[in-house]
Amino acid sequence: MNDKTIETIFGSAVRVKIIKIFVFNPEKTFDAVSIGEKVSLTKARAQKEIKALEKAGLVVRKGRGFILNKGCSYLLPLQEFLPATNPTREEIVKKLSAVGRVQLVILSGIFIQNPDSRLDLLVVGDKINKARLSKALQSLESRVGKELLFSVFDRVDFKYRLDMKDKLIMDVLDFPHEKIVNKLGM
């Protein structure tokens, strides 16, 4: 199933992103402004999409915003299905390769359906452009529907931390993860 098929089933790519935001952040309340910022929509368009989700029973009003309806009968199938719509490994590599000389990219957390991971993404590289990195991460967050937990290191700092058995680094490497770029020969 490709992205166009999913967009057709759910109505639009934007709707898929908004559904993910609610499903993967079940305890958070969102208003139209915050949703609009996360998926690059006007407040009016975000309100329209949220109203459609409210009508479908996926979200309910809470105060001045909306929250996931945990009693929604199709919540569990959505929670199982939506991770399959995350960016492909190739898309992630393409986005991150534009930020600098990337040497290592490790996926964990939401990318491998492991909610207990400390990080979702670990990036090691040189001459990383912070503005481009921020833009790439925002794009990925928009696609996965939640704020990513990530760390970025230059090669020297990463090697030092690895040699010192830094807890964060070891927590990523000692538990389930997937290396999608590995120019360090790890």
WOQUI-V57887 format. One record per backbone hydrogen bond with DSSP energy under -1.0 kcal/mol. CO is the residue of the C=O (numbers start at 0). NH is the residue of the N-H. E is the energy in kcal/mol with one decimal. If there is no record, write none. Layout:
CO|NH|E / CO|NH|E
//
This chain:
1|5|-1.9 / 2|6|-2.6 / 3|7|-2.2 / 4|8|-2.3 / 5|9|-2.5 / 6|10|-1.3 / 11|15|-1.7 / 12|16|-2.1 / 13|17|-2.4 / 14|18|-2.7 / 15|19|-2.4 / 16|20|-2.0 / 17|21|-1.9 / 18|22|-2.9 / 19|23|-2.9 / 24|27|-1.6 / 29|65|-2.9 / 30|34|-2.3 / 31|35|-2.6 / 32|36|-2.1 / 33|37|-1.9 / 34|38|-1.9 / 35|40|-2.5 / 41|45|-2.5 / 42|46|-2.6 / 43|47|-1.9 / 44|48|-2.2 / 45|49|-2.7 / 46|50|-2.6 / 47|51|-1.8 / 48|52|-1.9 / 49|53|-2.4 / 50|54|-2.7 / 51|55|-1.7 / 52|57|-2.1 / 52|58|-1.0 / 53|56|-1.1 / 57|68|-3.1 / 59|66|-2.6 / 61|64|-2.2 / 64|61|-2.7 / 65|29|-2.9 / 66|59|-2.7 / 67|69|-1.1 / 68|71|-2.0 / 71|74|-1.6 / 73|77|-1.6 / 74|78|-2.7 / 75|79|-1.9 / 76|80|-2.3 / 77|81|-3.0 / 80|83|-1.7 / 81|84|-2.2 / 82|85|-1.6 / 87|91|-2.1 / 88|92|-2.5 / 89|93|-2.5 / 90|94|-2.3 / 91|95|-2.5 / 92|96|-2.4 / 95|98|-1.6 / 98|128|-3.6 / 99|101|-1.5 / 100|125|-2.1 / 102|182|-3.5 / 103|123|-2.8 / 104|179|-2.6 / 104|180|-1.3 / 105|121|-2.3 / 106|177|-2.3 / 107|110|-1.9 / 108|111|-1.5 / 108|113|-2.7 / 113|116|-1.7 / 119|107|-2.5 / 120|150|-1.7 / 121|105|-2.7 / 122|152|-2.5 / 123|102|-3.2 / 123|103|-2.1 / 125|100|-2.5 / 128|132|-2.7 / 129|133|-2.7 / 130|134|-2.1 / 131|135|-2.6 / 132|136|-2.8 / 133|137|-2.3 / 134|138|-2.1 / 135|139|-2.2 / 136|140|-2.9 / 137|141|-2.2 / 138|142|-1.7 / 139|143|-2.5 / 140|144|-2.2 / 148|119|-3.7 / 148|120|-1.7 / 150|122|-2.6 / 152|124|-2.3 / 153|157|-2.6 / 154|158|-2.7 / 155|159|-2.3 / 156|160|-2.6 / 157|161|-2.7 / 158|162|-2.8 / 159|163|-2.0 / 160|165|-3.0 / 161|164|-1.3 / 165|169|-2.8 / 166|170|-2.8 / 167|171|-1.7 / 168|172|-2.6 / 169|173|-3.1 / 177|106|-3.3 / 180|104|-2.2
//
